[in-house]
């Protein structure tokens, strides 16, 4: 495509939206990088390698990848400490571009938060970013398996009473995009991390998403892809 060409809009229709939090609605990279760099160094690991797998997963799952020989109960114990630290640290937590307008646009439509954060951390970050917390939410306590397992998204669809095929996932990470696809859902990738993981469609942030409804009540999404 010539540099001056404008990408054609992508139009998708759904009955419900399932929203990841970190990297999708909330930019918490500053906190995540501070906490996980320190954790990696304290365990003699390369911080850059740790940051390549941390996004989208629950902490214990990241630890299991980075320290595969370690007992899982140790990972769960350290993850509890990590969650407490991340919850207390909201410096640099801001909304992703367009998140406030997007949340306002879907306020009366079927949607759910599906996040690898626990309820306390999710509340802290959504509050720090000035975003409303969805009534329906699937947090770390609600599932037995972390993304890329599809359990969270399937539970979100079930809570909303919508068939998975009629749901659209918003995600930024490879693990989250894989989970959405595994759930049989279309996935809109948000931000630079998402581009390399083959989402159904990709946008730079939520300013590129316009939300309307059809006469039948379906959610109509018009996406302006990155040039």
ZADO-1210 file (C-alpha; in nm, 4 decimals, padded with zeros to 6 digits):
<atoms>
<atom x="00.0000" y="00.0000" z="00.0000" code="UNK" pos="1"/>
<atom x="00.1431" y="00.3420" z="-00.0901" code="UNK" pos="2"/>
<atom x="00.2429" y="00.5525" z="00.2086" code="UNK" pos="3"/>
<atom x="-00.0274" y="00.8066" z="00.1255" code="UNK" pos="4"/>
<atom x="-00.3072" y="00.5492" z="00.0986" code="UNK" pos="5"/>
<atom x="-00.5742" y="00.5348" z="00.3663" code="UNK" pos="6"/>
<atom x="-00.6557" y="00.1842" z="00.4948" code="UNK" pos="7"/>
<atom x="-01.0120" y="00.0733" z="00.4292" code="UNK" pos="8"/>
<atom x="-01.2286" y="00.0503" z="00.7417" code="UNK" pos="9"/>
<atom x="-01.3041" y="-00.2963" z="00.8789" code="UNK" pos="10"/>
<atom x="-01.6608" y="-00.3600" z="00.9928" code="UNK" pos="11"/>
<atom x="-01.7489" y="-00.6317" z="01.2443" code="UNK" pos="12"/>
<atom x="-02.0801" y="-00.7128" z="01.4100" code="UNK" pos="13"/>
<atom x="-02.1301" y="-00.8901" z="01.7430" code="UNK" pos="14"/>
<atom x="-02.3784" y="-00.9502" z="02.0229" code="UNK" pos="15"/>
<atom x="-02.1283" y="-00.8978" z="02.3058" code="UNK" pos="16"/>
<atom x="-01.7773" y="-00.7651" z="02.3672" code="UNK" pos="17"/>
<atom x="-01.5184" y="-00.9251" z="02.5940" code="UNK" pos="18"/>
<atom x="-01.2454" y="-00.6882" z="02.7071" code="UNK" pos="19"/>
<atom x="-00.8982" y="-00.7579" z="02.8352" code="UNK" pos="20"/>
<atom x="-00.7701" y="-00.4869" z="03.0704" code="UNK" pos="21"/>
<atom x="-00.3909" y="-00.4375" z="03.0737" code="UNK" pos="22"/>
<atom x="-00.2692" y="-00.3095" z="02.7385" code="UNK" pos="23"/>
<atom x="-00.6234" y="-00.2999" z="02.6015" code="UNK" pos="24"/>
<atom x="-00.8112" y="-00.0539" z="02.8241" code="UNK" pos="25"/>
<atom x="-00.5356" y="00.0419" z="03.0672" code="UNK" pos="26"/>
<atom x="-00.1696" y="00.1092" z="02.9941" code="UNK" pos="27"/>
<atom x="00.0042" y="-00.0411" z="03.2960" code="UNK" pos="28"/>
<atom x="00.3331" y="-00.1206" z="03.1238" code="UNK" pos="29"/>
<atom x="00.5319" y="00.1042" z="03.3586" code="UNK" pos="30"/>
<atom x="00.4217" y="-00.0911" z="03.6661" code="UNK" pos="31"/>
<atom x="00.4487" y="-00.4317" z="03.5014" code="UNK" pos="32"/>
<atom x="00.8008" y="-00.3615" z="03.3825" code="UNK" pos="33"/>
<atom x="00.9142" y="-00.2283" z="03.7223" code="UNK" pos="34"/>
<atom x="00.7811" y="-00.5277" z="03.9128" code="UNK" pos="35"/>
<atom x="00.8807" y="-00.8022" z="03.6707" code="UNK" pos="36"/>
<atom x="01.2264" y="-00.6658" z="03.5985" code="UNK" pos="37"/>
<atom x="01.3015" y="-00.6716" z="03.9718" code="UNK" pos="38"/>
<atom x="01.1563" y="-01.0218" z="04.0072" code="UNK" pos="39"/>
<atom x="01.3604" y="-01.1522" z="03.7140" code="UNK" pos="40"/>
<atom x="01.6868" y="-01.0033" z="03.8425" code="UNK" pos="41"/>
<atom x="01.6241" y="-01.1447" z="04.1910" code="UNK" pos="42"/>
<atom x="01.5993" y="-01.4917" z="04.0345" code="UNK" pos="43"/>
<atom x="01.9024" y="-01.4536" z="03.8089" code="UNK" pos="44"/>
<atom x="01.6937" y="-01.4242" z="03.4926" code="UNK" pos="45"/>
<atom x="01.7160" y="-01.1925" z="03.1950" code="UNK" pos="46"/>
<atom x="01.4542" y="-00.9176" z="03.2520" code="UNK" pos="47"/>
<atom x="01.3992" y="-00.8732" z="02.8776" code="UNK" pos="48"/>
<atom x="01.3224" y="-01.2427" z="02.8399" code="UNK" pos="49"/>
<atom x="01.0748" y="-01.2220" z="03.1282" code="UNK" pos="50"/>
<atom x="00.8921" y="-00.9274" z="02.9739" code="UNK" pos="51"/>
<atom x="00.8427" y="-01.1220" z="02.6512" code="UNK" pos="52"/>
<atom x="00.6164" y="-01.3747" z="02.8252" code="UNK" pos="53"/>
<atom x="00.4564" y="-01.1810" z="03.1113" code="UNK" pos="54"/>
<atom x="00.1866" y="-00.9927" z="02.9193" code="UNK" pos="55"/>
<atom x="-00.1582" y="-01.1493" z="02.9209" code="UNK" pos="56"/>
<atom x="-00.0815" y="-01.4296" z="03.1647" code="UNK" pos="57"/>
<atom x="-00.1435" y="-01.4684" z="03.5338" code="UNK" pos="58"/>
<atom x="00.1797" y="-01.4261" z="03.7251" code="UNK" pos="59"/>
<atom x="00.2096" y="-01.7873" z="03.8363" code="UNK" pos="60"/>
<atom x="00.1868" y="-01.8991" z="03.4714" code="UNK" pos="61"/>
<atom x="00.4665" y="-01.6604" z="03.3718" code="UNK" pos="62"/>
<atom x="00.6803" y="-01.7924" z="03.6563" code="UNK" pos="63"/>
<atom x="00.6153" y="-02.1508" z="03.5477" code="UNK" pos="64"/>
<atom x="00.7441" y="-02.0707" z="03.1978" code="UNK" pos="65"/>
<atom x="01.0538" y="-01.8908" z="03.3237" code="UNK" pos="66"/>
<atom x="01.1336" y="-02.1379" z="03.6053" code="UNK" pos="67"/>
<atom x="00.9913" y="-02.4674" z="03.4740" code="UNK" pos="68"/>
<atom x="01.1553" y="-02.6880" z="03.7368" code="UNK" pos="69"/>
<atom x="01.0123" y="-02.4965" z="04.0310" code="UNK" pos="70"/>
<atom x="00.7139" y="-02.6327" z="04.2286" code="UNK" pos="71"/>
<atom x="00.3878" y="-02.4647" z="04.1302" code="UNK" pos="72"/>
<atom x="00.2996" y="-02.3891" z="04.4924" code="UNK" pos="73"/>
<atom x="00.6056" y="-02.1625" z="04.5077" code="UNK" pos="74"/>
<atom x="00.4851" y="-01.9805" z="04.1962" code="UNK" pos="75"/>
<atom x="00.1418" y="-01.9269" z="04.3492" code="UNK" pos="76"/>
<atom x="00.2960" y="-01.7944" z="04.6711" code="UNK" pos="77"/>
<atom x="00.5234" y="-01.5511" z="04.4872" code="UNK" pos="78"/>
<atom x="00.2370" y="-01.4472" z="04.2603" code="UNK" pos="79"/>
<atom x="00.0367" y="-01.3409" z="04.5671" code="UNK" pos="80"/>
<atom x="00.3255" y="-01.1153" z="04.6685" code="UNK" pos="81"/>
<atom x="00.3538" y="-00.9814" z="04.3133" code="UNK" pos="82"/>
<atom x="-00.0187" y="-00.9039" z="04.2971" code="UNK" pos="83"/>
<atom x="-00.0020" y="-00.7096" z="04.6242" code="UNK" pos="84"/>
<atom x="00.2913" y="-00.5065" z="04.4962" code="UNK" pos="85"/>
<atom x="00.1291" y="-00.4347" z="04.1605" code="UNK" pos="86"/>
<atom x="-00.1948" y="-00.3315" z="04.3312" code="UNK" pos="87"/>
<atom x="-00.0126" y="-00.0815" z="04.5515" code="UNK" pos="88"/>
<atom x="00.1821" y="00.0669" z="04.2596" code="UNK" pos="89"/>
<atom x="-00.0381" y="00.2714" z="04.0255" code="UNK" pos="90"/>
<atom x="00.2249" y="00.5265" z="03.9212" code="UNK" pos="91"/>
<atom x="00.2117" y="00.5622" z="03.5446" code="UNK" pos="92"/>
<atom x="-00.1173" y="00.3728" z="03.5055" code="UNK" pos="93"/>
<atom x="-00.3166" y="00.5583" z="03.2400" code="UNK" pos="94"/>
<atom x="-00.6001" y="00.4782" z="02.9991" code="UNK" pos="95"/>
<atom x="-00.5174" y="00.3483" z="02.6546" code="UNK" pos="96"/>
<atom x="-00.5954" y="00.6081" z="02.3879" code="UNK" pos="97"/>
<atom x="-00.9696" y="00.6320" z="02.3304" code="UNK" pos="98"/>
<atom x="-01.0571" y="00.4030" z="02.6235" code="UNK" pos="99"/>
<atom x="-01.2824" y="00.6500" z="02.8064" code="UNK" pos="100"/>
<atom x="-01.4927" y="00.7266" z="02.4982" code="UNK" pos="101"/>
<atom x="-01.5059" y="00.3584" z="02.4060" code="UNK" pos="102"/>
<atom x="-01.6285" y="00.2554" z="02.7514" code="UNK" pos="103"/>
<atom x="-01.8916" y="00.5300" z="02.7408" code="UNK" pos="104"/>
<atom x="-02.0068" y="00.4068" z="02.3998" code="UNK" pos="105"/>
<atom x="-02.0552" y="00.0464" z="02.5172" code="UNK" pos="106"/>
<atom x="-02.1957" y="00.1311" z="02.8597" code="UNK" pos="107"/>
<atom x="-02.5461" y="00.0077" z="02.7781" code="UNK" pos="108"/>
<atom x="-02.4351" y="-00.2841" z="02.5598" code="UNK" pos="109"/>
<atom x="-02.3488" y="-00.6433" z="02.6588" code="UNK" pos="110"/>
<atom x="-01.9839" y="-00.6503" z="02.7599" code="UNK" pos="111"/>
<atom x="-01.7552" y="-00.8032" z="03.0203" code="UNK" pos="112"/>
<atom x="-01.4044" y="-00.7564" z="03.1531" code="UNK" pos="113"/>
<atom x="-01.1914" y="-01.0708" z="03.1174" code="UNK" pos="114"/>
<atom x="-00.8551" y="-01.0123" z="03.2816" code="UNK" pos="115"/>
<atom x="-00.5637" y="-01.2084" z="03.4238" code="UNK" pos="116"/>
<atom x="-00.5566" y="-00.9613" z="03.7142" code="UNK" pos="117"/>
<atom x="-00.7389" y="-01.0465" z="04.0351" code="UNK" pos="118"/>
<atom x="-01.0404" y="-00.8374" z="04.1375" code="UNK" pos="119"/>
<atom x="-00.8417" y="-00.6084" z="04.3680" code="UNK" pos="120"/>
<atom x="-00.5753" y="-00.5322" z="04.1078" code="UNK" pos="121"/>
<atom x="-00.8359" y="-00.4839" z="03.8336" code="UNK" pos="122"/>
<atom x="-01.0267" y="-00.2352" z="04.0487" code="UNK" pos="123"/>
<atom x="-00.7076" y="-00.0459" z="04.1375" code="UNK" pos="124"/>
<atom x="-00.5982" y="-00.0107" z="03.7759" code="UNK" pos="125"/>
<atom x="-00.9389" y="00.0747" z="03.6290" code="UNK" pos="126"/>
<atom x="-00.9801" y="00.3362" z="03.9032" code="UNK" pos="127"/>
<atom x="-00.6320" y="00.4792" z="03.8472" code="UNK" pos="128"/>
<atom x="-00.7097" y="00.5091" z="03.4763" code="UNK" pos="129"/>
<atom x="-01.0452" y="00.6756" z="03.5463" code="UNK" pos="130"/>
<atom x="-01.2444" y="00.4046" z="03.3684" code="UNK" pos="131"/>
<atom x="-01.5750" y="00.2477" z="03.4772" code="UNK" pos="132"/>
<atom x="-01.5650" y="-00.1127" z="03.5926" code="UNK" pos="133"/>
<atom x="-01.7970" y="-00.3367" z="03.3872" code="UNK" pos="134"/>
<atom x="-02.0742" y="-00.5064" z="03.5835" code="UNK" pos="135"/>
<atom x="-01.9748" y="-00.8437" z="03.4424" code="UNK" pos="136"/>
<atom x="-01.6133" y="-00.9356" z="03.5021" code="UNK" pos="137"/>
<atom x="-01.4062" y="-01.2514" z="03.4943" code="UNK" pos="138"/>
<atom x="-01.0927" y="-01.2041" z="03.7031" code="UNK" pos="139"/>
<atom x="-00.8122" y="-01.4380" z="03.8070" code="UNK" pos="140"/>
<atom x="-01.0150" y="-01.5830" z="04.0958" code="UNK" pos="141"/>
<atom x="-01.2882" y="-01.6962" z="03.8553" code="UNK" pos="142"/>
<atom x="-01.0819" y="-01.9376" z="03.6464" code="UNK" pos="143"/>
<atom x="-00.8672" y="-02.2421" z="03.6945" code="UNK" pos="144"/>
<atom x="-00.6405" y="-02.1771" z="03.3978" code="UNK" pos="145"/>
<atom x="-00.4614" y="-01.8644" z="03.2754" code="UNK" pos="146"/>
<atom x="-00.4723" y="-01.7318" z="02.9215" code="UNK" pos="147"/>
<atom x="-00.3918" y="-01.8678" z="02.6592" code="UNK" pos="148"/>
<atom x="-00.6506" y="-02.1125" z="02.7916" code="UNK" pos="149"/>
<atom x="-00.9945" y="-01.9952" z="02.6672" code="UNK" pos="150"/>
<atom x="-01.1726" y="-02.0536" z="03.0000" code="UNK" pos="151"/>
<atom x="-01.1994" y="-01.6856" z="03.0919" code="UNK" pos="152"/>
<atom x="-01.3525" y="-01.5791" z="02.7627" code="UNK" pos="153"/>
<atom x="-01.5930" y="-01.8735" z="02.7587" code="UNK" pos="154"/>
<atom x="-01.7044" y="-01.7825" z="03.1115" code="UNK" pos="155"/>
<atom x="-01.7533" y="-01.4212" z="03.0060" code="UNK" pos="156"/>
<atom x="-01.9733" y="-01.5278" z="02.7148" code="UNK" pos="157"/>
<atom x="-02.1722" y="-01.7588" z="02.9418" code="UNK" pos="158"/>
<atom x="-02.2245" y="-01.4829" z="03.2001" code="UNK" pos="159"/>
<atom x="-02.3628" y="-01.2593" z="02.9258" code="UNK" pos="160"/>
<atom x="-02.5748" y="-01.5405" z="02.7786" code="UNK" pos="161"/>
<atom x="-02.4184" y="-01.4991" z="02.4343" code="UNK" pos="162"/>
<atom x="-02.2835" y="-01.7704" z="02.2038" code="UNK" pos="163"/>
<atom x="-01.9031" y="-01.7521" z="02.1766" code="UNK" pos="164"/>
<atom x="-01.9268" y="-01.7107" z="01.7988" code="UNK" pos="165"/>
<atom x="-02.1270" y="-01.3917" z="01.8554" code="UNK" pos="166"/>
<atom x="-01.8627" y="-01.2382" z="02.0843" code="UNK" pos="167"/>
<atom x="-01.5700" y="-01.0188" z="01.9892" code="UNK" pos="168"/>
<atom x="-01.2604" y="-01.0089" z="02.2090" code="UNK" pos="169"/>
<atom x="-01.0402" y="-00.7008" z="02.2545" code="UNK" pos="170"/>
<atom x="-00.6822" y="-00.8024" z="02.3396" code="UNK" pos="171"/>
<atom x="-00.3241" y="-00.6808" z="02.3236" code="UNK" pos="172"/>
<atom x="-00.1145" y="-00.9887" z="02.4042" code="UNK" pos="173"/>
<atom x="-00.0248" y="-01.3092" z="02.2257" code="UNK" pos="174"/>
<atom x="-00.1610" y="-01.5184" z="02.5124" code="UNK" pos="175"/>
<atom x="-00.4897" y="-01.3274" z="02.5122" code="UNK" pos="176"/>
<atom x="-00.5332" y="-01.3401" z="02.1355" code="UNK" pos="177"/>
<atom x="-00.4667" y="-01.7154" z="02.1389" code="UNK" pos="178"/>
<atom x="-00.7250" y="-01.7555" z="02.4170" code="UNK" pos="179"/>
<atom x="-00.9862" y="-01.5625" z="02.2202" code="UNK" pos="180"/>
<atom x="-00.9312" y="-01.7689" z="01.9077" code="UNK" pos="181"/>
<atom x="-00.9367" y="-02.0912" z="02.1110" code="UNK" pos="182"/>
<atom x="-01.2761" y="-01.9832" z="02.2472" code="UNK" pos="183"/>
<atom x="-01.4071" y="-01.9618" z="01.8912" code="UNK" pos="184"/>
<atom x="-01.4255" y="-01.5827" z="01.8962" code="UNK" pos="185"/>
<atom x="-01.3048" y="-01.3072" z="01.6675" code="UNK" pos="186"/>
<atom x="-01.0308" y="-01.0923" z="01.8175" code="UNK" pos="187"/>
<atom x="-00.9532" y="-00.7241" z="01.7714" code="UNK" pos="188"/>
<atom x="-00.5868" y="-00.6690" z="01.8502" code="UNK" pos="189"/>
<atom x="-00.5043" y="-00.3444" z="02.0290" code="UNK" pos="190"/>
<atom x="-00.1635" y="-00.1772" z="02.0108" code="UNK" pos="191"/>
<atom x="00.1815" y="-00.2818" z="01.8889" code="UNK" pos="192"/>
<atom x="00.2093" y="-00.6130" z="02.0773" code="UNK" pos="193"/>
<atom x="-00.1024" y="-00.7501" z="01.9095" code="UNK" pos="194"/>
<atom x="00.0068" y="-00.7066" z="01.5484" code="UNK" pos="195"/>
<atom x="00.2342" y="-01.0121" z="01.5349" code="UNK" pos="196"/>
<atom x="-00.0211" y="-01.2565" z="01.6786" code="UNK" pos="197"/>
<atom x="-00.2719" y="-01.2722" z="01.3915" code="UNK" pos="198"/>
<atom x="-00.5822" y="-01.1104" z="01.5421" code="UNK" pos="199"/>
<atom x="-00.8923" y="-01.0948" z="01.3237" code="UNK" pos="200"/>
<atom x="-00.8341" y="-00.7204" z="01.2916" code="UNK" pos="201"/>
<atom x="-00.5775" y="-00.4822" z="01.4384" code="UNK" pos="202"/>
<atom x="-00.5950" y="-00.1173" z="01.5456" code="UNK" pos="203"/>
<atom x="-00.3347" y="00.1092" z="01.7106" code="UNK" pos="204"/>
<atom x="-00.5651" y="00.1967" z="02.0028" code="UNK" pos="205"/>
<atom x="-00.9322" y="00.2485" z="02.0856" code="UNK" pos="206"/>
<atom x="-00.9534" y="00.5835" z="01.9096" code="UNK" pos="207"/>
<atom x="-00.9722" y="00.3726" z="01.5924" code="UNK" pos="208"/>
<atom x="-01.2917" y="00.1958" z="01.7023" code="UNK" pos="209"/>
<atom x="-01.6381" y="00.3423" z="01.6413" code="UNK" pos="210"/>
<atom x="-01.9331" y="00.1754" z="01.8121" code="UNK" pos="211"/>
<atom x="-02.2936" y="00.1869" z="01.6893" code="UNK" pos="212"/>
<atom x="-02.5883" y="-00.0502" z="01.7089" code="UNK" pos="213"/>
<atom x="-02.8046" y="-00.1990" z="01.4358" code="UNK" pos="214"/>
<atom x="-03.1871" y="-00.1909" z="01.4375" code="UNK" pos="215"/>
<atom x="-03.1803" y="-00.5500" z="01.5668" code="UNK" pos="216"/>
<atom x="-02.9637" y="-00.4504" z="01.8651" code="UNK" pos="217"/>
<atom x="-02.6382" y="-00.5977" z="01.7355" code="UNK" pos="218"/>
<atom x="-02.3132" y="-00.4163" z="01.8102" code="UNK" pos="219"/>
<atom x="-02.1606" y="-00.2636" z="01.4984" code="UNK" pos="220"/>
<atom x="-01.7859" y="-00.1911" z="01.5139" code="UNK" pos="221"/>
<atom x="-01.6118" y="00.0193" z="01.2515" code="UNK" pos="222"/>
<atom x="-01.2332" y="-00.0078" z="01.2768" code="UNK" pos="223"/>
<atom x="-00.9736" y="00.2154" z="01.1196" code="UNK" pos="224"/>
<atom x="-00.6600" y="00.0005" z="01.0892" code="UNK" pos="225"/>
<atom x="-00.3127" y="00.1437" z="01.1343" code="UNK" pos="226"/>
<atom x="-00.1599" y="00.2746" z="00.8120" code="UNK" pos="227"/>
</atoms>
